[in-house]
Amino acid sequence: MVVVHRAHGFRFVIYTLDHEPAHVHITGAGQAKINLLGPDGAPEVVSSIGIKRSDMRPLIAETIARRDDFLQEWERIHGRRN
């Protein structure tokens, strides 16, 4: 597990033994999974458990703002994306 970012009281994590597509897990007061490249190219929320909707908005915005950094980290950990 590699913590790639911290914001708003949450950790943005990429697991070393994880699977495609490239995504981050967000942990803190609840957890979420966000694919970094959704069908339209923008990040998309896959799941969210225990995180209030009002807390998800800044987490999604943070993921959008740092998506390219997260993708670079994904490639560093897992190799090139397909």
N, C-alpha and C positions, 0 to 999 in steps of 0.2 A: 504494500500500500504506500503510495506516494502522495503526500499532501502538496498540491500544486498551487493552492491559494487559500487565503482566509479572508472572510468578509462578513459583516453583519452577524457575527457570532456563529458562523458556520464554517466548516472545512470543505474545500473542493478537492476530491480525491480521485486518483486513477489507480486502480488495482493492477498489480504486475501480472497476475495470471487471469486476465479478463479477456473478453471476446469482442469482435467487431459487432456493430459499427463503433467508431470512436465516440466515447461518451465520458462524462464525469458523474461521480456520485457526490451528493451534497449531504453532509451529516452535521448534526447539531441537535436542536430541539425538533427532532423528526428526521426524515431522510427523503431524498429525491434522486432521480436519475434523469439526466438530460443528454440526449444525443447531440453531438456538436454539429452535425450536418443532417438536418431533416430533409424531407422531400423537396422543399423549396430552397435549400441551401442554408437556411437559418437554423439555429438550435431549436430543438423541440423537446418538451417535457414528456418523458416516457411514464414516469410514476412519481407520486408524492404521497408520503404517509406521515401524518402528524405535523406537517408544516402548514401554518395558517396561510390562507390565500394572500393576505396583506404582506406576509413575510416572503412569499414566493416571488412577488413582483420584483423586488430589488435583486433577488438571487438570479432570476432570469436575465435581468438587465446586466448584471455582473458577468454572467456567462456569455452574453452577446458581446460585451465590450472586450472580453479576454479570450474569445473563441480561438483566435489565431495562436495565441500563446499556449492554450490548452491542446490544440492540435499538434503543435510542435512537441509538447511534452508527451503526448500519446505516441508520436512517431519515435521519440527518443526511447521510450519504454518498450514499445511493441514492434517497432520497425515501420516501414512505409505502409501507408494505407492503400487499399486496392482501388 
